[in-house]
C-alpha cells in the first residue's frame, strides 16, 4: 500500500492504530524493538587502531620515525646501544596514545551535546498527549504538528488546518508547500506534489495538523538521501585555523634554525647522526603539532561546563565568538521574565472598571474567559498538585484563569467543539476559531488590541482603548477578544471572511514578572561593556515598563515600535541604533535589520528567540540563542546556542564562560609557545657559543611529552576569573597575540633559554663532563616549564588566584614532576636518556633556577607589565 494514495481509514487499519487514542505504550515498545530508534545512522566510528595510526600522519612525526630508523641503522653499524631509537619510538607511541585519548574525549563531549539537543515530538499514546524524544517514535504513532515544529518522521496527514511545510531540504523548492489531509495524490506523483504527506527534516511554517507516522529513521525520505551522502569532514574552528597557520610558520622558522645548527655542527666536527637527531628533535619541539587538538579539548571542556549552566553550544566556533559579544538582543517573555504569565485583570465591554481575576469572577468576565479559552491551543495539566503548562504562556494563563473559575478547558472543548480555525501568525497578530456554542456557529478572535479594534463594528472601543493603555502602563500584556455569529460554516476558513465585522467583547491583562536574576544579569552586562537590547512583540508601553525596571532602558534611551522602525532608512537606523534600547511590535524582517544595524557599527551581536519568525535573525546574528523550553525546533536549528532554562542570566553566564574559555586558550597557547621558543633558543645559542648542544634529541622529546601536554590541558580547565566581566568585549578579529602576548612569549622563551644555558655551562665547567651539564639543562628546562604552567594560569598574581586552586593542574604537575624524578634519579632510566647523577647542591641550584620564572612573572604582574585586556 502506498501511504499517500490510500485513504486514511485503510492506512490506519493497516498500521493498526486508533487516530484518537494512538498506540498503546506496550505496542509502541514492541514496534520500537522491531523498527529501531527514529535516528539517522551516524557515520561509522573509526576503530581505535585507525585513530592510533592517524596520529602518525603528521609530517614531522614521520620525520621523527625516519630519524629513529636511521639511528637504529647507525647503532647496528657502530655497535652502540639501541636506547636512543627505542626511546624515540616509545615517545612517539606515547604521543599517539595521548592524541587518541584527546580525540575520544572531544568526541564524547560532542556526542553528549547532540543527545541534549535532540528534537522532541508531541505524540498521542494511550489516549493522552505527551512530549517525547523524537527518537522513540515508531510507525503508527499519531503526532501533532504546528507552526515552528520540525517534522520528526515521514507522516500521512489525518487532519490539517491551513498547513504549510518548508520542504526545500528534499525538493529544492524555496516556497513552502501547502498541505491538505484530504488531497488526492496519484501513485506516480513526485515528492513535491504529495500534498497529504509531511517529511522528516522539513519544518511546519504555518497552521497545524494531526498525522500518522509511516516511516522512521533510515526508512524516511531524508534517510534514503543520507545513505547517498559521504560523511562530512569536521571543520576547524577559526582559532584552530589560525593556530595551524601559526604552526606552519613556526615550522619554517624551526627548520631554518635547524639548518643553521646543522651547518655549525658540521663545521665543528660533530657526528652527522648526532647533529641530525638534534636538528630533527628541535624541529619537532618547535612545532606545537598538538596545539589544535589541545584547543579542541579546551573548547569541549568549556562546552561541557556550559551545559551544567543550562547553555548547550551546538557549534564549537560559537564558544570563541561568545567572548566577543558586545550587544545582546533579547526577547522579553520567558527570557527576561519568569515565563509564567498570570492573568490578573480583565475588562468586559460595557463595564466601567477593570476587574481583578480570581476564583469567582462576574458573569460577564466568566463568559469572556470561556470564549478566550476556547480560542487557545495551550493546555494546563495538573499532576500531584503541580501545574504543567503546555504551549504558549499567554494562552496557558487564560486557560488557568478559566480553570480557576470552574471552566476547565477539556470540558469547554467537549461542550463547545472547535469546527474550524485560523492559527496565530506574526503577520496577522490574531488567532481565530469557530466553535459550536448552544447550537450556533460562533467565531472567536483574540489578538493584539490595535489590530483587532480595526476589525470590530460594535463595542465601546474608546473605553477599551483607555483601559488598554492603563493596563499597558502597569506593565500588563493585553489581549483583546471579539466574536461574531455566522449562519453557515465556511468550506475553507480564511481571514478575509472570518476576521471582519466583529463585536468587541473585552480585554485580558496579564503579567509575566521579571526574573529576579535578570536585573543583576543586566547590571553585569553594563559593567562588561555589553549593551542589552529588548526586542519584543509586546505593546511598547509594556515593554518600556519592564525594560526600565530591569535597567535595560536608561535615561535618554528610546523605545520604538515596528511601524516607527519601518519609517527609518537603513542609514537612519545605523545612526540611531545606539540610542534605542527597546523595540516593540516588530516583524521578523525588523529583527534582521536591528541585528545588521549593530553589526554595521562593528559590534558582535547575540540574538535570542523562540519562534519560527525568530529563525532568520538567529541565523543573521553572530550568536543565535534559541529557547530550549518554549523554542521551536526551527529556532533551535538556526541557533548556535540553546538555553535550556530560557533565562537571560544564562546568556550572560555563557558570555562569561566564553571569555574564560578564550582566556584559557590564550594561556595554553602562551605556555606551549613560550616553552617551545625556550628550547629552540637554548640549543641555537649553545651551538653558536660552545659548538655543543645542551640536549640530546630524546631529552628534548621527553621534555615535550612530560612538561607540555598534561599541564597544557589542565590550563584549559582553569576556573573563570572573577573579574572577567569587568573587561570590555574582545574585538572579533583580535589576534591571539594582542596586548603584548607575542612579546611576552619571546621574552619568556628567552628567559627559559638563559636559565637553562646558565645551568648547563656552570655544571659542565665545574665537572668537566658535558653529560652532567646536559643533566642540569634537562632538569632546569623541565622543572621551569612545569612550574611556569602555574604562572600561565592568570595575568593576576598567583597569590591572588591561589597557588593550588586548579586541582587539575595540581594533578598534571604532580605526574610531570614524578616522571622527571623517575628519569633523573633512577640510574637505569637516567642512563637510557643520556643523563647522570648530580650532587645535592646541583639539584638545589636546578630548583632555584627553575623558580626564577615565578619571581620574574610576579614582579612583572605587580608592576603592571603583564596586563589584561582593558
ABEGO torsion letter per residue (X at the ends): XBAAABBAAAAAAAAGBBAAAEBBAAAAAAAAAAAEBBBBBBBBBBBAAAAAAAAAABAAAAAAAAAAAAAAAAAAAAGBBAAAAAAAAAAAAAAAAAAAAAAAAAAAAAAAAAAAABBBBBBBBGGBBBBBBAAABBBGBBBBBBBGBBBABBBBBABBBGBBBBAAAAAGBABBBBBBAABBBBAABBAAABAABBBBGBBBABEBBBBBBABBEAABAAAAAAAABBBBBBBBBAAAAAAAAAAAAAAAAAAAAAAAAAAAAAAAGBBAAAAAAAAAAAAAAABBAAAAAAAAAAAAAAAAAAAAAGBBBABAAAAAAAAABABBBBBABGAABAGBBBBABBBBBGBABBBBBBABBBAAAAAAAAAAAAABABBBBBBGGBBBBBEBAAAAAAAAAAAAAGBBAAAAAAABBBABBBBBBAAAGBBBBBBBBGGBBBBBBBEBAAAAAAABABEBAAAAAAAAAAAAAAGBBBBBBBBBBBABBBABBBAAAABBGBBBAEBBBBBBBBBAAAAAAAAAAAAAGBBBBBBBABBAAAAAAAAAAAGABBBGBBBBBAAAAAABBAAAAAAAAAABABBBGBBAAAAAAAAAAAAAAGBBBBBBBABAAAAAAAAABABBBBBAAABBAAAAAABABBBAAGBAAAAAAAAAAAAAAAAAAAAAAAAAAAAAAAAAAAAAAAAAAAGBBABBAAAAAAAAAAAAAAAAAAAAABBBBAAAAABBBBBAABBAABGGAAAAAAAAAAAAAAAAAAAAAAAAAAAGBAAAAAAAAAAAAAAAAAAAAAAAABABBAAAAEAAABAAAAAAAAAAAAAAAAAAABAAAAAAAGBBBBBAAAAAAAAAAAAAAAAAAAAAAAAGABBBBX
